[in-house]
Amino acid sequence: MAAERAHLEEFVSKWGYQSVDIPVDETPRDAHMSNFFECMRTRQKPVLDADTAYRAQVTISMGVESFRRGKILYFDPAKERVVEKAPAPG
């Protein structure tokens, strides 16, 4: 906990402190499965489709790996790879 506090103090001294509130939709636990089965019946696009899941998981995995390595990581959309140097724009 002390290490987390030290990082928080360093962050606040560099960037300032701002509270972030993330609104949460209180849907029932089975809403995801219900949506999936309904989409199977109707051929509609599910709320959480494969592309959205891919983008979310890449973001989560990059954050974890960046923390573990102690460095900033970037995503190269052309190669669809996580890289250590920012890819060229365009």
Rosetta blueprint (number, residue, H / E / L):
1 M L
2 A H
3 A H
4 E H
5 R H
6 A H
7 H H
8 L H
9 E H
10 E H
11 F H
12 V H
13 S H
14 K H
15 W H
16 G L
17 Y L
18 Q L
19 S L
20 V L
21 D L
22 I L
23 P L
24 V L
25 D L
26 E L
27 T L
28 P L
29 R L
30 D L
31 A H
32 H H
33 M H
34 S H
35 N H
36 F H
37 F H
38 E H
39 C H
40 M H
41 R H
42 T H
43 R L
44 Q L
45 K L
46 P L
47 V L
48 L L
49 D L
50 A H
51 D H
52 T H
53 A H
54 Y H
55 R H
56 A H
57 Q H
58 V H
59 T H
60 I H
61 S H
62 M H
63 G H
64 V H
65 E H
66 S H
67 F H
68 R H
69 R H
70 G L
71 K L
72 I L
73 L L
74 Y E
75 F E
76 D E
77 P L
78 A L
79 K L
80 E L
81 R E
82 V E
83 V E
84 E L
85 K L
86 A L
87 P L
88 A L
89 P L
90 G L
